[in-house]
């Protein structure tokens, strides 16, 4: 599909605070402001890279809240692909399912402002399909 671009790797952490400490120990700068917390628990952090790809870290609770198909045995990483529009997410989801690709999370309007869906690659790795973020579509995250 034209307009798709590899944009992120999203790691699901069992203990996000320990994972953040590990990556900081490696020398990566992760400001406290880059970490989203709720209910006294860290749930998400974005580590921008030098290019167009970023590393994102999520708690297992956030992964389960944003992906109804989440299962620990499928791995703890999500490869992110950014598509050119919200409609492109829906169209690609439909086309992939028609080709017998396994869908894990049907397209929905995610709380962070993007249209988002998750499918499996042939090896069972989750692949997130995401539109550009529209700040006007942001909402409160689910209770974690």
Phi and psi in degrees as a GROMACS rama.xvg file:
@    title "Ramachandran Plot"
@    xaxis  label "Phi"
@    yaxis  label "Psi"
@TYPE xy
-64.9118  146.485  UNK-2
89.7177  -4.3451  UNK-3
-81.4582  141.85  UNK-4
-143.624  132.899  UNK-5
-62.2679  124.105  UNK-6
-127.207  -20.9077  UNK-7
-164.242  159.773  UNK-8
-120.058  129.183  UNK-9
-114.919  114.426  UNK-10
-97.3533  135.441  UNK-11
-96.8443  121.786  UNK-12
-104.859  138.164  UNK-13
-69.461  -38.4666  UNK-14
-133.952  95.4937  UNK-15
-63.1411  -36.6828  UNK-16
-62.5356  -41.351  UNK-17
-66.8216  -38.3592  UNK-18
-65.1983  -42.258  UNK-19
-61.595  -43.0186  UNK-20
-61.9313  -39.7183  UNK-21
-62.2431  -50.6883  UNK-22
-66.8637  -32.3402  UNK-23
-66.6821  -38.6868  UNK-24
-62.2091  -30.8342  UNK-25
-72.4249  -12.7038  UNK-26
108.139  1.77504  UNK-27
-76.4637  135.374  UNK-28
-85.1729  117.579  UNK-29
-129.727  93.7722  UNK-30
-64.5841  149.979  UNK-31
-55.4466  -33.8599  UNK-32
-66.3586  -14.7573  UNK-33
-87.5174  -3.34408  UNK-34
-105.833  123.53  UNK-35
-93.5035  127.108  UNK-36
-121.354  152.268  UNK-37
-150.02  133.841  UNK-38
61.4759  29.5572  UNK-39
79.4794  7.38506  UNK-40
-121.494  140.179  UNK-41
-76.5221  134.833  UNK-42
-125.286  -21.7874  UNK-43
-158.188  143.032  UNK-44
-147.292  143.492  UNK-45
-116.282  127.073  UNK-46
-112.651  98.8252  UNK-47
-65.2763  141.997  UNK-48
-96.9558  179.41  UNK-49
-72.3044  -16.277  UNK-50
-117.714  -153.645  UNK-51
-81.9906  0.239816  UNK-52
-104.819  138.033  UNK-53
-124.843  156.225  UNK-54
-99.8661  127.445  UNK-55
-117.482  141.517  UNK-56
-118.908  131.525  UNK-57
-128.998  149.363  UNK-58
-74.2711  158.536  UNK-59
-61.37  -35.3189  UNK-60
-64.3101  -41.1929  UNK-61
-68.2798  -40.072  UNK-62
-59.344  -42.9641  UNK-63
-67.9865  -34.0084  UNK-64
-73.7881  -28.8672  UNK-65
-102.727  -1.65999  UNK-66
-144.556  98.1843  UNK-67
-64.5073  -16.7659  UNK-68
-93.2788  6.70232  UNK-69
-62.7825  132.096  UNK-70
-146.685  129.729  UNK-71
-56.9235  -33.6952  UNK-72
-70.8957  -10.6738  UNK-73
-86.5428  0.399987  UNK-74
109.836  169.669  UNK-75
-120.486  25.555  UNK-76
-132.556  146.986  UNK-77
-125.486  124.94  UNK-78
-85.11  127.744  UNK-79
-99.2052  133.836  UNK-80
-124.54  121.485  UNK-81
-92.4169  129.382  UNK-82
-104.497  166.935  UNK-83
-75.7099  -16.3554  UNK-84
-159.66  168.924  UNK-85
-63.9013  -42.2069  UNK-86
-62.7613  -34.3953  UNK-87
-64.892  -34.5071  UNK-88
-62.159  -49.6942  UNK-89
-62.7556  -42.7575  UNK-90
-65.4924  -43.8829  UNK-91
-67.8554  -40.6206  UNK-92
-54.3185  -50.7145  UNK-93
-61.2611  -45.4805  UNK-94
-63.4652  -41.7554  UNK-95
-66.891  -42.0224  UNK-96
-64.5658  -35.1244  UNK-97
-64.6973  -23.691  UNK-98
-93.4857  14  UNK-99
70.3807  21.0505  UNK-100
-72.292  140.495  UNK-101
-75.2326  123.602  UNK-102
-92.9704  133.051  UNK-103
-104.438  -37.4527  UNK-104
-138.319  111.115  UNK-105
-61.3394  155.894  UNK-106
-56.0098  137.573  UNK-107
-152.99  163.726  UNK-108
-84.7841  102.422  UNK-109
-73.4765  152.595  UNK-110
-62.5114  -22.6683  UNK-111
-82.8067  0.439697  UNK-112
102.733  7.2638  UNK-113
-111.943  160.168  UNK-114
-86.5753  132.487  UNK-115
-142.527  141.377  UNK-116
-148.991  160.408  UNK-117
-134.008  132.553  UNK-118
-124.222  169.273  UNK-119
-103.168  140.523  UNK-120
-79.3745  175.956  UNK-121
-60.7798  -19.4275  UNK-122
-96.7446  5.47989  UNK-123
88.351  7.65737  UNK-124
-79.5728  133.333  UNK-125
-68.8348  137.601  UNK-126
-126.723  116.617  UNK-127
-84.7439  131.801  UNK-128
-106.988  117.85  UNK-129
-134.436  136.568  UNK-130
-79.5772  167.348  UNK-131
-58.7953  149.468  UNK-132
-73.7593  132.632  UNK-133
-110.401  105.252  UNK-134
-54.4562  -28.6268  UNK-135
-68.8299  -16.5558  UNK-136
-101.319  5.97967  UNK-137
-69.528  148.613  UNK-138
-144.159  176.426  UNK-139
-65.3317  139.531  UNK-140
-70.7006  163.895  UNK-141
-64.9919  156.228  UNK-142
-65.6628  127.053  UNK-143
